[in-house]
């Protein structure tokens, strides 16, 4: 019997924390999609996901190659700014103290808090320049239906 309590946390840059909320399997490459799916499956299987907040390239970026991926942007300055805005918003609106290097556990309760803030727009300043912004807004407007995490832990909108 494995002790999943000691699984290695996934390395995620701050804006990918938001992408996790709306993940439907639409990504940049097959490897990127498979990696994201494995993260959501860990959450579904164990009811939690260990995450280490990293600066710069993360486990998802590692699946992409600049010469093979159209619209590759993982190491560009604008993405670093996006990450900083997301981190500031998360800390302000979710009362978390996340920084680069912080390890935390995404639980169903925290996922719901993230989604509420995402839907309200309070953690989305970093989304302003993202190609997926309208796509993700539509997902949030539909109550996160058909996202990879929704089946195991349904979103309940706060009244």
Residue frames as qw, qx, qy, qz and C-alpha x, y, z in Angstrom:
[[0.000, 0.890, 0.456, 0.000, 0.00, 0.00, 0.00],
 [0.440, 0.365, -0.022, 0.820, 1.47, 3.35, -1.03],
 [0.246, -0.673, -0.416, 0.559, 1.47, 6.34, 1.23],
 [0.361, 0.678, 0.358, 0.531, 0.32, 9.14, -1.07],
 [0.324, -0.919, -0.137, 0.178, 0.92, 11.66, 1.71],
 [0.486, -0.599, 0.354, 0.528, 4.56, 11.80, 0.61],
 [0.648, 0.565, 0.391, 0.328, 4.03, 12.31, -3.12],
 [0.387, -0.120, 0.131, 0.905, 6.32, 14.89, -4.69],
 [0.250, 0.735, 0.338, -0.532, 4.41, 18.13, -5.15],
 [0.579, 0.575, 0.386, 0.430, 3.94, 19.35, -8.70],
 [0.311, -0.342, 0.037, 0.886, 5.87, 22.48, -9.61],
 [0.244, 0.749, 0.558, 0.262, 3.53, 25.19, -10.89],
 [0.195, 0.108, -0.012, 0.975, 4.13, 28.80, -11.76],
 [0.189, 0.296, 0.517, -0.781, 1.42, 31.10, -10.38],
 [0.504, 0.260, -0.188, -0.802, -0.66, 31.60, -13.52],
 [0.444, 0.054, -0.859, -0.248, -0.89, 27.83, -14.01],
 [0.063, 0.186, 0.804, -0.562, -2.70, 27.68, -10.65],
 [0.462, 0.386, 0.166, -0.781, -5.53, 29.53, -12.38],
 [0.478, 0.296, -0.659, -0.500, -5.31, 27.37, -15.49],
 [0.096, 0.003, -0.978, 0.184, -5.83, 24.34, -13.26],
 [0.335, 0.291, 0.549, -0.708, -9.27, 25.69, -12.28],
 [0.615, 0.524, 0.025, -0.589, -10.57, 25.76, -15.86],
 [0.070, -0.394, 0.854, 0.331, -8.62, 22.85, -17.32],
 [0.811, 0.295, 0.224, -0.453, -10.66, 20.99, -19.96],
 [0.800, -0.002, 0.529, 0.284, -7.83, 19.27, -21.78],
 [0.528, 0.816, 0.117, 0.205, -7.12, 22.03, -24.31],
 [0.548, -0.694, 0.220, 0.412, -3.39, 22.68, -24.39],
 [0.160, 0.810, -0.413, -0.384, -0.34, 23.48, -26.42],
 [0.379, 0.414, -0.807, -0.181, 0.82, 19.93, -27.13],
 [0.830, -0.188, -0.485, -0.199, 0.04, 16.28, -26.39],
 [0.577, 0.012, -0.597, 0.557, 2.74, 16.18, -23.69],
 [0.104, -0.220, 0.269, -0.932, 1.44, 19.37, -22.09],
 [0.692, -0.234, -0.211, -0.650, -2.10, 17.98, -22.06],
 [0.808, -0.104, -0.575, 0.069, -0.96, 14.62, -20.66],
 [0.368, 0.097, -0.549, 0.744, 1.00, 16.32, -17.87],
 [0.330, -0.217, 0.153, -0.906, -1.92, 18.56, -16.93],
 [0.791, -0.187, -0.381, -0.440, -4.27, 15.58, -17.00],
 [0.679, -0.037, -0.652, 0.335, -1.96, 13.65, -14.67],
 [0.065, 0.148, -0.443, 0.882, -2.07, 16.55, -12.20],
 [0.575, -0.185, -0.021, -0.797, -5.85, 16.72, -12.22],
 [0.811, -0.090, -0.554, -0.165, -6.01, 12.94, -11.88],
 [0.420, 0.070, -0.670, 0.608, -3.81, 13.06, -8.77],
 [0.254, -0.136, 0.290, -0.913, -6.23, 15.57, -7.25],
 [0.746, -0.095, -0.276, -0.598, -9.22, 13.43, -8.18],
 [0.751, 0.018, -0.654, 0.084, -7.61, 10.22, -6.89],
 [0.496, -0.076, -0.601, 0.622, -6.37, 11.62, -3.58],
 [0.243, -0.848, -0.470, -0.010, -8.68, 14.54, -2.84],
 [0.269, -0.898, 0.125, 0.325, -5.73, 16.89, -2.73],
 [0.763, 0.514, -0.009, 0.393, -2.71, 17.95, -4.72],
 [0.552, -0.613, 0.051, 0.562, 0.64, 19.08, -3.36],
 [0.487, 0.798, 0.141, 0.327, 1.84, 22.14, -5.24],
 [0.539, -0.435, 0.020, 0.721, 5.15, 23.99, -5.08],
 [0.292, 0.940, 0.143, -0.108, 4.92, 27.54, -6.41],
 [0.705, -0.133, 0.274, 0.641, 7.90, 28.15, -8.66],
 [0.129, 0.815, -0.122, -0.551, 9.35, 31.12, -10.46],
 [0.187, 0.527, -0.665, -0.495, 9.81, 30.59, -14.18],
 [0.571, 0.153, -0.712, -0.380, 9.60, 27.23, -15.90],
 [0.628, -0.236, 0.546, -0.501, 7.44, 24.62, -14.18],
 [0.504, -0.023, 0.863, 0.044, 6.43, 21.01, -14.78],
 [0.596, 0.660, 0.432, -0.153, 4.06, 22.06, -17.56],
 [0.248, 0.883, -0.303, -0.260, 6.59, 24.30, -19.31],
 [0.353, -0.471, 0.787, 0.185, 9.04, 21.38, -19.25],
 [0.655, 0.303, 0.692, 0.020, 6.76, 19.55, -21.71],
 [0.476, 0.859, 0.167, -0.089, 7.13, 22.30, -24.32],
 [0.649, -0.144, 0.304, 0.682, 9.99, 23.08, -26.67],
 [0.083, 0.692, -0.008, -0.717, 10.48, 26.57, -28.13],
 [0.075, 0.350, -0.669, -0.652, 11.30, 25.25, -31.59],
 [0.090, -0.181, -0.946, -0.254, 8.37, 22.81, -31.71],
 [0.031, -0.619, -0.712, 0.329, 5.57, 24.70, -29.96],
 [0.110, 0.584, 0.321, 0.737, 3.68, 27.45, -31.72],
 [0.331, -0.791, -0.080, -0.508, 3.14, 30.46, -29.47],
 [0.746, -0.211, -0.438, 0.454, 5.86, 29.29, -27.03],
 [0.046, -0.805, 0.048, -0.590, 6.12, 31.90, -24.30],
 [0.791, -0.479, -0.357, 0.137, 7.21, 30.17, -21.09],
 [0.644, -0.311, -0.125, 0.688, 10.37, 32.21, -20.57],
 [0.207, 0.573, 0.231, 0.759, 9.23, 35.60, -21.85],
 [0.114, 0.065, -0.409, 0.903, 9.06, 38.67, -19.61],
 [0.488, -0.234, -0.170, -0.824, 5.32, 39.16, -20.07],
 [0.761, -0.245, -0.587, -0.128, 4.67, 35.74, -18.59],
 [0.458, -0.069, -0.576, 0.673, 6.76, 36.58, -15.53],
 [0.187, -0.132, 0.137, -0.964, 4.63, 39.70, -15.08],
 [0.678, -0.239, -0.441, -0.538, 1.49, 37.57, -15.43],
 [0.683, -0.177, -0.661, 0.256, 2.77, 35.25, -12.71],
 [0.224, 0.014, -0.440, 0.870, 3.54, 38.17, -10.38],
 [0.407, -0.195, -0.083, -0.889, 0.06, 39.66, -10.83],
 [0.752, -0.235, -0.545, -0.287, -1.61, 36.30, -10.16],
 [0.574, -0.109, -0.633, 0.508, 0.49, 35.72, -7.05],
 [0.017, -0.088, 0.278, -0.956, -0.38, 39.20, -5.71],
 [0.570, -0.207, -0.259, -0.752, -4.09, 38.66, -6.40],
 [0.737, -0.198, -0.646, -0.024, -4.17, 35.22, -4.78],
 [0.426, -0.080, -0.581, 0.689, -2.46, 36.48, -1.66],
 [0.157, -0.085, 0.148, -0.973, -4.70, 39.53, -1.39],
 [0.622, -0.107, -0.205, -0.749, -8.07, 37.98, -2.17],
 [0.844, -0.152, -0.499, -0.124, -7.63, 34.49, -0.75],
 [0.472, -0.781, 0.315, -0.260, -5.60, 35.59, 2.27],
 [0.969, -0.015, -0.011, 0.248, -2.81, 33.18, 1.41],
 [0.237, -0.859, 0.381, 0.248, 0.89, 33.80, 1.85],
 [0.902, 0.252, 0.260, 0.234, 2.19, 32.17, -1.31],
 [0.013, 0.856, -0.414, -0.310, 5.64, 33.00, -2.65],
 [0.705, 0.479, -0.520, -0.059, 8.09, 31.30, -4.98],
 [0.268, 0.316, -0.844, 0.340, 9.18, 28.16, -3.18],
 [0.537, -0.137, 0.468, -0.689, 6.01, 27.82, -1.09],
 [0.255, -0.070, -0.942, -0.206, 4.58, 24.30, -0.93],
 [0.481, 0.007, 0.388, -0.786, 0.86, 24.04, -0.18],
 [0.193, 0.186, 0.961, 0.070, -1.95, 21.55, -0.60],
 [0.410, -0.032, -0.307, -0.858, -4.85, 22.19, -2.95],
 [0.183, 0.209, 0.902, -0.331, -7.90, 20.76, -1.21],
 [0.057, 0.576, 0.733, 0.357, -11.51, 20.74, -2.43],
 [0.186, -0.852, -0.369, 0.320, -12.28, 23.68, -0.11],
 [0.264, -0.579, 0.253, 0.728, -9.35, 25.73, -1.40],
 [0.225, 0.178, 0.728, 0.622, -10.26, 24.78, -4.97],
 [0.006, -0.761, -0.641, -0.101, -13.75, 26.14, -4.36],
 [0.234, -0.819, -0.107, 0.513, -12.35, 29.36, -2.87],
 [0.301, -0.275, 0.516, 0.754, -10.04, 29.75, -5.89],
 [0.152, 0.403, 0.761, 0.486, -12.94, 29.21, -8.29],
 [0.082, -0.853, -0.485, 0.174, -15.18, 31.69, -6.49],
 [0.242, -0.723, 0.139, 0.632, -12.44, 34.34, -6.68],
 [0.288, -0.046, 0.678, 0.675, -11.75, 33.44, -10.31],
 [0.103, 0.614, 0.732, 0.277, -15.41, 33.75, -11.23],
 [0.149, -0.897, -0.297, 0.293, -15.68, 37.07, -9.39],
 [0.535, 0.752, -0.012, 0.386, -12.60, 38.28, -11.30],
 [0.394, -0.902, 0.173, -0.045, -10.59, 39.14, -8.19],
 [0.658, -0.456, 0.512, 0.313, -7.61, 36.93, -9.08],
 [0.735, 0.454, 0.452, 0.223, -7.54, 37.52, -12.84],
 [0.066, 0.913, -0.186, -0.357, -5.37, 40.58, -13.49],
 [0.327, -0.452, 0.736, 0.383, -2.73, 38.24, -14.90],
 [0.554, 0.359, 0.745, 0.099, -5.25, 36.85, -17.38],
 [0.277, 0.805, 0.094, -0.516, -5.60, 40.16, -19.26],
 [0.243, 0.674, -0.550, -0.429, -2.95, 39.28, -21.87],
 [0.426, -0.129, 0.895, 0.033, -3.66, 35.54, -22.07],
 [0.291, 0.100, -0.679, -0.666, -4.89, 34.00, -25.34],
 [0.301, -0.285, -0.909, -0.040, -7.21, 31.75, -23.31],
 [0.090, 0.050, 0.427, -0.898, -8.87, 34.58, -21.33],
 [0.584, 0.032, -0.138, -0.799, -12.24, 34.46, -23.10],
 [0.648, 0.010, -0.748, -0.146, -12.21, 30.65, -23.15],
 [0.334, -0.087, -0.768, 0.539, -11.65, 30.53, -19.38],
 [0.276, 0.031, 0.244, -0.929, -14.21, 33.26, -18.72],
 [0.670, -0.015, -0.428, -0.607, -16.79, 31.15, -20.56],
 [0.579, -0.055, -0.799, 0.156, -15.87, 28.12, -18.46],
 [0.097, -0.083, -0.602, 0.788, -16.27, 30.12, -15.24],
 [0.436, 0.027, -0.030, -0.899, -19.57, 31.56, -16.45],
 [0.743, -0.039, -0.539, -0.395, -20.82, 27.99, -17.00],
 [0.746, -0.544, 0.233, -0.305, -19.96, 27.04, -13.42],
 [0.130, -0.581, 0.800, 0.072, -16.76, 25.20, -14.42],
 [0.896, 0.168, 0.284, -0.296, -18.84, 22.48, -16.08],
 [0.925, 0.367, -0.004, 0.095, -16.90, 19.68, -17.76],
 [0.097, 0.803, -0.559, 0.180, -13.56, 20.71, -16.32],
 [0.640, 0.204, -0.733, 0.107, -11.28, 17.87, -15.31],
 [0.121, 0.100, -0.743, 0.650, -11.73, 18.49, -11.56],
 [0.478, -0.172, 0.024, -0.861, -15.47, 19.19, -11.50],
 [0.742, -0.127, -0.577, -0.318, -16.70, 15.59, -11.43],
 [0.599, -0.135, -0.680, 0.401, -15.01, 14.64, -8.19],
 [0.250, -0.425, -0.437, 0.753, -15.44, 17.97, -6.42],
 [0.169, 0.719, 0.544, 0.399, -18.36, 19.97, -7.81],
 [0.161, 0.166, -0.110, 0.967, -18.22, 23.75, -7.70],
 [0.171, -0.729, -0.653, 0.112, -20.79, 25.40, -5.48],
 [0.177, 0.549, 0.069, 0.814, -21.24, 29.09, -6.17],
 [0.202, -0.312, -0.576, 0.728, -21.38, 31.21, -3.03],
 [0.030, 0.777, 0.575, 0.254, -24.57, 33.23, -2.75]]
